[in-house]
Amino acid sequence: MNRAVVQNILDFLTGVSWAVVAIGAFFFFSVFYKFGIGVASIAAFFGMIFGFILVSIFESMKVHIQNQEELQKQTLLLQEILETLNSEKLSDN
């Protein structure tokens, strides 16, 4: 699959995960509001945890893909340097 498509999908899923954070916080806060603001705030925090886990997973996937792209660029540069050094050694003899 094209890397741009994968990046767009991961960006979309990250946005959806942030929406899950907001919806989870709102839902748990509204359900537990009848027990008081303190309990509702703690429940909202627990409601956000699943969304935060999803955000962390998708962000780490994006970082891993960027890392792989950088490693490929570095490998190409190192191969070019090696070829240049090898051609210079051959021309010196």
C-alpha positions as CSV (number, residue, x, y, z in Angstrom):
1,M,0.0,0.0,0.0
2,N,1.2,3.5,-0.7
3,R,2.8,5.2,2.3
4,A,0.7,8.4,1.9
5,V,-2.4,6.3,2.1
6,V,-1.1,4.6,5.3
7,Q,-0.2,7.9,6.8
8,N,-3.7,9.3,6.0
9,I,-5.4,6.2,7.5
10,L,-3.3,6.6,10.7
11,D,-4.1,10.3,10.9
12,F,-7.8,9.5,10.6
13,L,-7.6,6.8,13.2
14,T,-5.7,9.1,15.5
15,G,-8.5,11.7,15.1
16,V,-11.1,9.1,15.8
17,S,-9.2,8.1,18.9
18,W,-9.2,11.7,20.2
19,A,-13.0,11.7,19.6
20,V,-13.2,8.5,21.7
21,V,-11.3,10.3,24.5
22,A,-13.8,13.2,24.4
23,I,-16.9,11.0,24.1
24,G,-15.7,8.7,26.9
25,A,-15.0,11.6,29.2
26,F,-18.4,13.2,28.5
27,F,-20.3,9.9,28.8
28,F,-18.7,8.8,32.1
29,F,-19.0,12.3,33.5
30,S,-22.6,12.6,32.7
31,V,-23.4,9.1,34.1
32,F,-21.6,9.6,37.4
33,Y,-22.6,13.3,37.8
34,K,-25.4,12.3,40.2
35,F,-22.8,11.0,42.6
36,G,-21.0,14.3,42.8
37,I,-18.5,16.4,40.8
38,G,-15.4,14.6,42.3
39,V,-16.7,11.1,41.5
40,A,-17.8,12.3,38.1
41,S,-14.3,13.8,37.4
42,I,-12.6,10.5,38.4
43,A,-15.0,8.5,36.2
44,A,-14.4,10.9,33.3
45,F,-10.6,10.2,33.7
46,F,-11.2,6.5,33.6
47,G,-13.5,7.0,30.6
48,M,-10.7,8.7,28.7
49,I,-8.1,5.9,29.3
50,F,-9.2,3.7,26.4
51,G,-9.0,6.6,23.9
52,F,-5.6,7.6,25.2
53,I,-4.4,4.0,24.7
54,L,-5.6,4.1,21.1
55,V,-4.0,7.5,20.5
56,S,-0.7,6.1,21.9
57,I,-0.8,3.1,19.6
58,F,-1.5,5.0,16.4
59,E,1.1,7.7,17.2
60,S,3.7,5.1,17.9
61,M,2.8,3.4,14.5
62,K,3.3,6.8,12.8
63,V,6.7,7.3,14.5
64,H,7.8,3.8,13.5
65,I,6.9,4.5,9.9
66,Q,8.8,7.8,9.9
67,N,11.8,6.0,11.5
68,Q,11.8,3.4,8.8
69,E,11.6,6.1,6.1
70,E,14.6,7.9,7.6
71,L,16.6,4.6,7.9
72,Q,15.9,3.9,4.2
73,K,17.2,7.4,3.3
74,Q,20.3,7.0,5.4
75,T,20.9,3.6,3.8
76,L,20.8,5.0,0.4
77,L,23.2,7.8,1.3
78,L,25.6,5.4,2.9
79,Q,25.5,3.2,-0.2
80,E,26.3,6.2,-2.4
81,I,29.2,7.2,-0.1
82,L,30.5,3.6,-0.3
83,E,30.2,3.6,-4.1
84,T,32.0,6.9,-4.3
85,L,34.8,5.7,-2.0
86,N,35.2,2.5,-4.0
87,S,35.4,4.3,-7.3
88,E,38.0,6.7,-5.9
89,K,40.1,3.8,-4.7
90,L,39.9,2.1,-8.0
91,S,40.9,5.3,-9.9
92,D,43.9,5.9,-7.6
93,N,45.4,2.6,-8.6
